[in-house]
């Protein structure tokens, strides 16, 4: 069913995001103390920006497809 398909896509997207995040964090693991905190903040900030861009693209795609659906 379509609902299950959407759920699967959401889960898959979430898993990819987690993988990206954990690999970024691993890169930081050798940095100590204050540097690690600021680097982590930077990564989190970049990550959030990417999320926003993805959301905008998703919304654009939905708008575009709805034109053809009618």
Buried (B, 14 or more C-beta within 10 A) or exposed (E): EEEEEEEEEEEEEEEEBEEEEEEBBEEBEEEEEEEBEEBBEEBEEEBEEEEEEEEEEEEEEEEEEEEEEE
